[in-house]
């Protein structure tokens, strides 16, 4: 029984060490704040003008990349993949996120009520 417990404990320790070694990059990478600054400069904003949705380090296509997402000017959504080794933009995308149907319905209801009051 002691051998079984010792073996299981050794496996758990070995697995956690290998996961930690995989998760922690060994080379020098840019910081998350540097990646955010690169994306903001490319988009033409400063940090006070946007709301960050996501900023995380990921291992993708054999390299470390930062996935950066933020919203600006209400309904503009920006997404960036930035190479964490050299700071180059791998991919960028900008989308206009239209208001949802509920917001449009509320606006139409507001207009209907306004016209009803004005033309009684």
C-alpha positions in Angstrom: 0.0 0.0 0.0 2.9 2.4 0.8 4.4 1.7 -2.6 1.1 2.5 -4.3 0.8 5.8 -2.4 4.4 6.7 -3.1 4.0 5.9 -6.8 0.8 8.0 -7.1 2.5 10.8 -5.3 5.5 10.7 -7.6 3.2 10.7 -10.7 1.3 13.7 -9.4 4.6 15.6 -8.7 6.0 14.7 -12.1 2.8 15.8 -13.9 2.6 19.1 -12.1 6.3 19.8 -12.8 5.8 19.0 -16.5 2.7 21.2 -16.7 4.5 24.1 -15.0 7.5 23.7 -17.3 5.2 23.8 -20.3 3.2 26.8 -19.1 6.1 29.0 -18.2 8.1 30.3 -21.2 11.8 30.0 -20.9 12.8 32.8 -23.3 12.4 36.6 -22.8 9.0 37.8 -23.9 7.4 41.2 -24.1 5.0 41.9 -21.2 1.2 42.0 -21.3 1.3 45.8 -20.9 3.8 46.1 -23.9 1.4 44.0 -26.0 -1.5 46.2 -25.1 0.5 49.3 -26.0 1.4 47.9 -29.4 -2.3 47.1 -30.1 -3.4 50.5 -28.9 -0.8 52.4 -31.0 -1.8 50.4 -34.1 -5.5 51.2 -33.5 -4.8 54.9 -32.7 -6.2 54.9 -29.2 -4.8 55.4 -25.7 -5.6 53.3 -22.7 -8.1 55.8 -21.3 -10.3 55.6 -24.4 -10.8 51.8 -24.5 -12.1 49.0 -22.4 -10.0 45.8 -22.5 -12.0 42.6 -22.8 -9.1 40.2 -23.0 -5.3 40.2 -22.7 -3.7 36.9 -22.2 -0.5 35.0 -23.2 -1.2 31.9 -25.3 0.9 29.3 -27.1 -0.4 29.1 -30.7 1.2 27.8 -33.9 4.5 27.0 -32.2 5.0 30.4 -30.6 3.9 32.5 -27.7 1.3 35.2 -28.6 -0.7 37.7 -26.7 -4.4 37.7 -27.5 -5.6 41.3 -27.0 -9.3 42.4 -27.3 -10.7 45.8 -26.5 -13.7 48.0 -27.3 -13.6 51.6 -28.3 -16.0 54.3 -29.4 -19.0 52.4 -28.2 -19.5 49.6 -30.6 -16.0 49.1 -32.2 -14.3 45.9 -31.2 -10.6 45.3 -31.9 -8.8 41.9 -31.7 -5.1 41.5 -32.0 -2.6 38.5 -31.9 0.8 39.8 -31.1 4.0 37.8 -31.2 5.3 37.7 -27.6 8.9 37.2 -28.7 9.3 40.2 -31.0 6.2 42.4 -30.5 5.1 42.1 -34.1 1.3 42.0 -34.9 0.5 38.6 -36.3 -3.2 39.3 -36.9 -5.6 42.2 -36.3 -9.3 42.6 -36.8 -11.8 45.5 -36.3 -15.5 44.9 -36.2 -18.5 47.1 -35.6 -20.7 45.4 -33.0 -24.2 46.6 -33.8 -26.6 47.3 -30.9 -28.7 44.3 -30.0 -32.3 44.0 -31.0 -33.5 44.8 -27.5 -31.8 48.2 -27.7 -33.3 48.9 -31.1 -36.7 47.9 -29.8 -36.4 50.3 -26.8 -35.4 53.1 -29.2 -38.4 52.4 -31.5 -40.7 52.4 -28.4 -39.2 55.6 -27.3 -39.9 57.2 -30.7 -43.4 55.9 -30.7 -44.1 57.3 -27.3 -42.6 60.7 -28.2 -44.6 61.0 -31.4 -47.8 60.0 -29.5 -47.2 62.8 -27.0 -46.3 65.4 -29.7 -49.3 64.7 -31.9 -52.2 64.2 -29.5 
